[in-house]
Amino acid sequence: MNYTGLFKGWIKKNQNWMIALFFVIGVGIFVGYRFDYCYGTNDDRLMKDILAGVYTGMPESRNIFMQWLLSAFISLFYRGAGDLPWYGLFLCACHFGCFFLILKRSLIFAENLSGKLIIAFTEALLFTGLFLNHLVYAMFTVTSALLGSTAAFLFYTTDITLPAKVFIRKNIPAVLLVSVAFLIRWNMLCLVFPMICVAGIAKWGCEQKIFTKENVTKYFTVIGLIFAGILIGQLTHMLAYGSEEWRAYIKFNDNRSELYDFQGIPSYEENREFYDSIGLSEKEEILLDNYNLGLSEKIDETMIEQIAEYSIAQNSSENSSAGKFWEKLKYYIHRLTNNFDDTDSDYSWHYAVILGYFALLLLGILGKWRGVIWKLLLLFVVRTLLWMYILMGGRMPERITHSLYLCELCILAAMILVEWKQVSCKKIGKFLGGFVTLGFAVLALIILPPSIKQVETKQIDKEATNASFKELYAYFSSDENADNFYLINVSTWVGYSEKMFEDVDNSLDNYDIMGGWICKSPLQKKKLEGFGISNMECGLKDKENVYFVCNSGGDVHWLEDYYEEHGTPVEIVSVITICDQFEVYAVTEKRPQLIINEEEL
């Protein structure tokens, strides 16, 4: 038996996944060697704490922002091996897994080993240059968009000549990716879903005959499986959050998000009559301004809903929809045609997308159009509508803008590969393939160094900030203070960036923030009750082992004013200053002073 020949045959047969795996591992080692993997936002960190049992002392199956089915699944791993960083491993597995799937699928379009290596090298450079910040600072919102974008790429690049059953089976990974993307962050999937639909429509449009029985079977089955996965996720989520307590909290959190993320808190002075009508005083309204609304039991789901509705009405009357639309449309055109004076973080994504449109248009022209123009126009129209939607909403953090670019770029890349493969003239096809690959390679080489520099600078800044936070948390968890509980001012808490795989400690934390999206939830009530605290207001002034934490030198008069208005004047005394940055205060109720009449003595 010729073992050498068999081995060479096996290598040739499996070289695509071997090459893809080699480059994915290479990128992972490079990123892990140069940087520390971290949770990108406080939301991700708090979600990890909930799943791991850090928040309540027990791994919870409801981490609120994820759909229940996935959060319950991850929490099972923490229940089995709680010392491991399962949530961080999950996010990284999604990122590098998607890169592997995209790269492996891309390699089938190259005919020889040198072509495959060139494609793999270019995609590795581009992926690292564009996605480095999100690899290092993982955010579940971007992870959801990446899974959905990968699904669109895989679906569009599936061999269109396959029989219906094989075509459906080949797209099971795409169906699963969309389902998991929905479970991770359903509203992000909904945002990019129109572009995923563009990929589906464009793919179906590639068929010579659109409405044959086989084509209807192929595409409707895949669509049906996607919606079935989403439906299962949504139904299980609704059942898990179906109690009256959870429904009240979800209502509260939805309106809280609307207020803080989109509408803004109406100022007290200008809206005194409204606040008087709902029974909220000036001292209580300050809790909305500084995010510490957990202190007041009065600010419940009904009151937050009233404030949100009032703020929406105020903003609607001040800004006409037509005027706002034209203003945002001008800004959208500005983003397309001008330098990124105020959106520097988006420039690399923007130029990659522009290059994608140019490359696809070039392939369409030299490949005798092949229906490329209508696909380009459809994708551009849909992306314009999505961008106008977020511009009109007035909320454009990187995790949203980069996610839109990511999905658009994945679909453009899929179309480029498919159209390139269909160029009939081999010489033209070889020239176009080399030209497009060179263009993306040059772009990757241009954006990679500043991307590395940006993340390096960010990590240096984060390390400096984290040092003082680590000392604060060490103070909390010391043997001397382990039985105490600390309520942290919200704006004080947001600067810390936790590493995924270093100093992993999933034991119960003896602190909580006084606001944020966890506020008023059943999980927060469970945590406070575990430390013998009925509510923040009473616990802070009545229990000797409950303390208030804020930035050193920060204003605490609002806290004094709040308690005085509620008939229980307090004395706020500094206990300790940590790193010249944090101040720990004891809050105690003032005792009434005895007034002695001299004539009675």
Secondary structure as UniProt FT lines:
FT   HELIX           3..34
FT   STRAND          38..39
FT   HELIX           42..52
FT   TURN            53..56
FT   HELIX           68..80
FT   TURN            82..83
FT   HELIX           86..107
FT   TURN            108..109
FT   HELIX           113..136
FT   STRAND          137..138
FT   HELIX           140..156
FT   TURN            160..161
FT   HELIX           164..170
FT   HELIX           172..184
FT   HELIX           186..205
FT   TURN            210..211
FT   HELIX           213..240
FT   HELIX           244..257
FT   HELIX           258..263
FT   HELIX           269..271
FT   HELIX           272..278
FT   HELIX           282..289
FT   HELIX           293..295
FT   HELIX           301..318
FT   HELIX           321..337
FT   HELIX           344..346
FT   HELIX           347..366
FT   TURN            367..368
FT   TURN            370..371
FT   HELIX           372..393
FT   HELIX           398..421
FT   HELIX           426..477
FT   TURN            479..483
FT   STRAND          485..488
FT   HELIX           490..493
FT   TURN            494..495
FT   STRAND          511..513
FT   TURN            517..520
FT   HELIX           522..530
FT   TURN            531..532
FT   HELIX           536..542
FT   TURN            544..545
FT   STRAND          546..551
FT   TURN            552..553
FT   HELIX           557..565
FT   TURN            566..567
FT   STRAND          570..578
FT   TURN            579..581
FT   STRAND          582..589
FT   HELIX           598..600
//
